[in-house]
Amino acid sequence: MNIFDPQIVAAFLTLSALEIVLAIDNLIFLSVLTQKLPPDQAQRARVVGLAGALVLRLLLLASIVWITRLTAPIFVYGDWAVSWRDVILAGGGLFLLYKGTFEIHDSVEGEDAGGPKGPGASFAMVIAQIMVLDIVFSLDSVITAVGMVDQFAVMAAAVIVAIAVMVVAAKPVGDFVANHPTVKMLALSFLLLVGVALVADGLHFHIPRGYIYFAIAFSAGVEALNLLAARRRKAKRAAG
């Protein structure tokens, strides 16, 4: 394989861009999930969890025959054919809906509901959730990669680049979300949005990802303006 072949380079760049864009969902989940860990464990959980996710992704890519069978029907009910891909996406979406709703309740009413907040998550549980949800988020991109490129090395390189970007971005994103409660609430609402999209995909009602990312980008832009306005008000009060 000639790594300087224009087709190989184009495929690598395309897959890398696809993996990085799809990593947005994972970063949001990652930033929320690791907040319940002590600060000294949070970054380690991000690195270990993403390293484990990388191994699982590479194993998925290596199991090309098994991946192609994920889209084959396991049973048919009338005109509705259900595959393992549908089951995985719908199950992952339902988990995100549960997790997002639970975290919103815990953030808003956890301290005021007549009792202490729930215990922090264990390190092992956080690692396991990061790895499992990464597979759910990346399933479509892995199937797409298998359909686009025949060379395992190209697919693996694109996945490694995406995971490396996530490792670098995870701590700044996590710290920013932790320091701004409104941003955390917005991130949790994104989890609900992504969860609905995954369940819809599992039920064969595809929501174009462009709509999801536009909604996320628009909401993030509005929140950025709110934070900027709040910072200016704070500066004026300090100056006055």
C-alpha positions as CSV (number, residue, x, y, z in Angstrom):
1,M,0.0,0.0,0.0
2,N,1.4,3.4,-1.1
3,I,0.6,5.8,1.7
4,F,1.1,8.8,-0.7
5,D,-1.5,7.5,-3.1
6,P,-4.0,10.4,-3.6
7,Q,-6.9,8.0,-3.1
8,I,-5.4,6.7,0.2
9,V,-4.7,10.3,1.4
10,A,-8.2,11.4,0.5
11,A,-9.8,8.4,2.2
12,F,-7.7,9.0,5.4
13,L,-8.6,12.7,5.5
14,T,-12.3,12.0,4.9
15,L,-12.5,9.3,7.6
16,S,-10.5,11.4,10.1
17,A,-12.9,14.3,9.6
18,L,-15.9,12.1,10.0
19,E,-14.6,10.5,13.2
20,I,-13.7,13.9,14.7
21,V,-17.1,15.4,13.9
22,L,-18.9,12.4,15.4
23,A,-16.6,12.7,18.5
24,I,-18.6,15.8,19.5
25,D,-21.3,13.7,21.0
26,N,-18.8,11.6,22.8
27,L,-17.0,14.6,24.3
28,I,-20.3,16.0,25.7
29,F,-21.0,12.7,27.4
30,L,-17.5,12.3,28.6
31,S,-17.4,15.8,30.2
32,V,-20.6,15.1,32.1
33,L,-19.8,11.6,33.2
34,T,-16.3,12.3,34.6
35,Q,-17.6,15.2,36.8
36,K,-18.7,12.8,39.5
37,L,-15.1,11.6,40.0
38,P,-12.6,13.3,42.2
39,P,-10.4,15.8,40.2
40,D,-7.3,13.6,40.5
41,Q,-9.2,10.7,38.9
42,A,-11.2,12.5,36.3
43,Q,-8.4,13.1,33.7
44,R,-7.1,9.5,34.3
45,A,-10.6,8.2,33.7
46,R,-10.8,10.2,30.4
47,V,-7.5,8.8,29.2
48,V,-8.1,5.2,30.3
49,G,-11.6,5.2,29.0
50,L,-10.7,6.6,25.6
51,A,-7.7,4.2,25.4
52,G,-10.2,1.3,26.0
53,A,-12.6,2.8,23.5
54,L,-9.7,2.9,20.9
55,V,-9.0,-0.8,21.4
56,L,-12.7,-1.7,21.0
57,R,-13.0,0.4,17.8
58,L,-9.9,-1.3,16.3
59,L,-11.3,-4.7,17.2
60,L,-14.6,-3.7,15.5
61,L,-12.7,-2.6,12.4
62,A,-10.7,-5.8,12.4
63,S,-14.0,-7.8,12.5
64,I,-15.1,-6.6,9.2
65,V,-17.3,-9.6,8.4
66,W,-19.1,-9.3,11.7
67,I,-19.6,-5.6,11.2
68,T,-21.3,-6.1,7.9
69,R,-23.6,-8.6,9.5
70,L,-24.8,-6.0,12.0
71,T,-27.1,-4.5,9.4
72,A,-28.6,-7.9,8.4
73,P,-32.1,-8.5,9.9
74,I,-32.3,-10.7,13.0
75,F,-36.1,-10.8,12.8
76,V,-38.8,-9.3,10.6
77,Y,-42.1,-8.0,11.9
78,G,-44.4,-7.1,8.9
79,D,-42.4,-4.5,6.9
80,W,-40.1,-3.8,9.8
81,A,-36.7,-5.6,9.7
82,V,-34.7,-5.3,13.0
83,S,-30.9,-5.7,12.9
84,W,-28.3,-5.7,15.7
85,R,-27.4,-2.2,14.6
86,D,-31.0,-1.1,15.4
87,V,-30.9,-2.8,18.8
88,I,-27.5,-1.2,19.7
89,L,-28.5,2.3,18.6
90,A,-32.0,2.2,20.3
91,G,-30.5,0.8,23.5
92,G,-27.7,3.4,23.5
93,G,-30.3,6.2,22.9
94,L,-32.5,5.0,25.7
95,F,-29.5,4.9,28.0
96,L,-28.6,8.5,27.1
97,L,-32.2,9.6,27.7
98,Y,-32.1,8.0,31.2
99,K,-28.6,9.3,31.9
100,G,-29.4,12.9,30.8
101,T,-32.7,13.0,32.7
102,F,-31.1,11.6,35.9
103,E,-28.2,14.1,35.7
104,I,-30.6,17.0,35.2
105,H,-32.6,16.0,38.1
106,D,-29.5,15.5,40.2
107,S,-28.1,18.9,39.2
108,V,-31.3,20.8,39.8
109,E,-33.0,19.0,42.8
110,G,-30.3,16.7,44.2
111,E,-29.5,18.9,47.1
112,D,-33.0,20.2,47.7
113,A,-35.1,17.0,47.4
114,G,-35.0,16.3,51.2
115,G,-31.8,14.3,51.2
116,P,-28.1,14.3,50.2
117,K,-27.1,13.9,46.6
118,G,-26.4,10.4,45.3
119,P,-22.9,8.9,45.7
120,G,-20.2,9.7,43.2
121,A,-19.7,7.2,40.4
122,S,-16.9,4.6,40.8
123,F,-13.8,4.8,38.6
124,A,-14.5,1.4,37.0
125,M,-18.1,2.2,36.2
126,V,-17.1,5.5,34.5
127,I,-14.5,3.7,32.4
128,A,-17.1,1.0,31.4
129,Q,-19.7,3.6,30.4
130,I,-17.1,5.7,28.4
131,M,-16.1,2.6,26.4
132,V,-19.6,1.2,25.8
133,L,-21.1,4.6,24.8
134,D,-18.1,5.2,22.5
135,I,-19.1,2.1,20.6
136,V,-22.7,3.3,20.3
137,F,-21.6,6.7,19.1
138,S,-19.0,5.4,16.6
139,L,-21.0,2.4,15.3
140,D,-22.3,4.2,12.2
141,S,-18.9,5.7,11.4
142,V,-17.2,2.3,11.7
143,I,-19.8,0.8,9.3
144,T,-19.2,3.8,7.0
145,A,-15.5,3.3,7.2
146,V,-15.7,-0.3,6.2
147,G,-17.9,0.6,3.2
148,M,-15.5,3.4,2.1
149,V,-12.0,1.9,2.5
150,D,-10.6,-1.6,2.0
151,Q,-7.3,-1.0,3.9
152,F,-7.5,-1.7,7.6
153,A,-4.4,0.5,8.2
154,V,-6.2,3.6,6.8
155,M,-9.3,3.0,8.9
156,A,-7.2,2.4,12.0
157,A,-5.1,5.6,11.5
158,A,-8.3,7.7,11.2
159,V,-9.7,6.2,14.4
160,I,-6.4,6.8,16.2
161,V,-6.3,10.5,15.1
162,A,-9.9,11.0,16.3
163,I,-9.2,9.4,19.7
164,A,-6.0,11.6,20.0
165,V,-8.1,14.7,19.4
166,M,-10.6,13.6,22.0
167,V,-7.9,13.0,24.6
168,V,-6.4,16.5,24.0
169,A,-9.9,18.2,24.0
170,A,-11.5,16.2,26.9
171,K,-9.9,18.1,29.8
172,P,-10.5,21.7,28.5
173,V,-14.1,20.8,27.6
174,G,-14.7,19.0,30.9
175,D,-13.3,21.9,32.9
176,F,-15.3,24.4,31.0
177,V,-18.5,22.5,31.5
178,A,-17.7,22.0,35.2
179,N,-17.1,25.7,35.8
180,H,-20.3,26.9,34.1
181,P,-23.5,25.3,35.4
182,T,-25.6,26.6,32.5
183,V,-23.2,25.0,30.0
184,K,-23.5,21.7,31.9
185,M,-27.3,21.9,31.6
186,L,-27.0,22.7,27.9
187,A,-24.6,19.7,27.5
188,L,-27.2,17.5,29.3
189,S,-29.9,18.7,26.9
190,F,-27.6,17.8,24.0
191,L,-27.4,14.3,25.5
192,L,-31.2,14.1,25.4
193,L,-31.2,15.3,21.8
194,V,-28.6,12.8,20.7
195,G,-30.5,10.1,22.6
196,V,-33.7,10.8,20.7
197,A,-31.8,10.7,17.4
198,L,-30.3,7.3,18.3
199,V,-33.6,5.8,19.2
200,A,-35.1,7.2,16.0
201,D,-32.3,5.6,14.0
202,G,-32.9,2.3,15.8
203,L,-36.6,2.6,14.8
204,H,-35.6,3.4,11.1
205,F,-36.6,7.1,11.4
206,H,-33.3,8.7,10.4
207,I,-32.7,12.2,11.6
208,P,-30.0,13.8,9.4
209,R,-27.0,14.6,11.7
210,G,-26.7,18.0,10.1
211,Y,-29.9,19.0,11.9
212,I,-28.5,17.8,15.2
213,Y,-25.2,19.5,14.9
214,F,-26.9,22.8,13.7
215,A,-29.1,22.7,16.9
216,I,-26.1,22.1,19.1
217,A,-24.0,24.8,17.3
218,F,-26.8,27.3,17.5
219,S,-27.5,26.7,21.2
220,A,-23.8,26.8,22.0
221,G,-23.5,30.1,20.1
222,V,-26.4,31.6,22.2
223,E,-24.9,30.4,25.4
224,A,-21.5,31.9,24.4
225,L,-23.2,35.3,23.9
226,N,-24.9,34.9,27.4
227,L,-21.5,34.1,29.0
228,L,-19.9,37.0,27.3
229,A,-22.6,39.4,28.4
230,A,-22.4,38.0,32.0
231,R,-18.6,38.6,32.0
232,R,-19.1,42.2,30.8
233,R,-21.7,42.9,33.5
234,K,-19.3,41.4,36.1
235,A,-16.4,43.6,34.8
236,K,-18.6,46.7,34.9
237,R,-19.6,46.0,38.5
238,A,-16.0,45.4,39.5
239,A,-15.0,48.7,37.8
240,G,-17.8,50.6,39.4
